[in-house]
Every structure is written in structure tokens, then in C-alpha cells.
Amino acid sequence: MTDNRHSMTCDEFHQQLPELIGSGADAPAHPHVQNCELCRDFLAELEAIAAAARELFPVEEPSDRVWEQIQSAIQEEEGKPSAT
């Protein structure tokens, strides 16, 4: 299999981008981005939007009490006889 990432078009890169991001790949290190100023700028804009969104909706960890309640509910459920 040949590596054609250097010769891909911007449209081809944009089509691959969701998969790259979803897989956790280092999109800024992709060869097309390294050689294409337009896609570098596009990726930088996406990263700025994602960072702003994270600030709008910060991730909050549930309290220890929530985890204790979940664990207790699971233990109660495991102790009950099967409904079948």
C-alpha cells in the first residue's frame, strides 16, 4: 500500500479529519497539514472552537457520594434474585 497522504487534496483531508480526530491521532502532524497552510489554519480554527466550547461546558466530576450511591445500587441489584 502506498502512502499518498502527501498528495491528497484539501477536500480529501477534510473528509478524513473526523476520523483522525476521533481516533486521537495527532492531526497537526499529518503530512497534508504540514504542507498546506489552508488546512493548518482550518485545523487551528477548529481547535480554537473546541477549546472555547470546553470553557462553556466544563466537565465536572461527580462527587464521591454519587459514586457511592451507584455502587450501593449495583450491590443491591446483584443481591436480588433474578426476575426470570
C-alpha positions in Angstrom: 0.0 0.0 0.0 1.4 3.4 -0.9 1.3 6.4 1.3 -0.5 9.2 -0.6 -1.1 11.5 2.3 1.4 14.0 0.9 -0.5 14.3 -2.4 -4.1 14.4 -1.0 -6.3 17.3 -1.7 -7.8 19.6 0.9 -11.2 18.0 0.4 -9.7 14.5 0.9 -8.1 15.7 4.1 -11.3 17.3 5.3 -13.1 14.1 4.7 -10.5 12.2 6.8 -10.4 14.8 9.6 -13.4 13.5 11.7 -11.8 10.0 11.7 -8.3 11.5 12.6 -9.7 13.5 15.5 -12.0 10.6 16.7 -9.1 8.2 16.7 -6.9 10.5 18.8 -4.4 10.9 16.0 -2.1 13.9 16.0 -3.9 15.8 13.2 -1.5 18.8 13.2 1.3 16.3 12.5 -0.5 14.9 9.4 1.7 15.3 6.3 -1.0 17.2 4.4 -1.3 19.7 7.3 2.4 20.1 7.3 2.4 21.1 3.6 -0.9 23.0 3.4 -1.3 26.4 5.0 -5.0 26.5 4.4 -5.6 23.2 6.3 -3.2 24.3 9.1 -5.3 27.4 9.5 -8.6 25.4 9.3 -7.3 23.0 11.9 -6.2 25.8 14.2 -9.7 27.4 13.9 -11.3 24.0 14.8 -9.0 23.7 17.8 -9.9 27.2 19.0 -13.6 26.5 18.6 -13.2 23.2 20.6 -11.3 25.0 23.3 -14.0 27.7 23.6 -16.7 25.0 23.8 -14.8 23.2 26.6 -14.8 26.5 28.6 -18.5 27.0 28.0 -19.3 23.4 29.2 -16.6 22.4 31.7 -16.5 18.8 32.7 -17.4 18.3 36.3 -16.6 15.1 38.1 -19.4 13.7 40.1 -19.0 13.8 43.9 -17.8 10.7 45.8 -21.4 10.4 47.1 -22.7 9.8 43.6 -20.2 7.0 43.0 -21.1 5.5 46.4 -24.8 5.6 45.6 -24.1 3.9 42.2 -22.0 1.2 43.8 -24.7 0.7 46.5 -27.4 0.4 43.9 -25.3 -2.2 41.9 -24.7 -4.2 45.0 -28.4 -4.2 45.9 -29.3 -5.3 42.4 -26.7 -8.1 42.5 -28.2 -9.3 45.7 -31.7 -9.6 44.4 -33.0 -12.9 42.9 -33.4 -12.9 39.2 -36.9 -11.9 37.9 -37.0 -14.8 35.5 
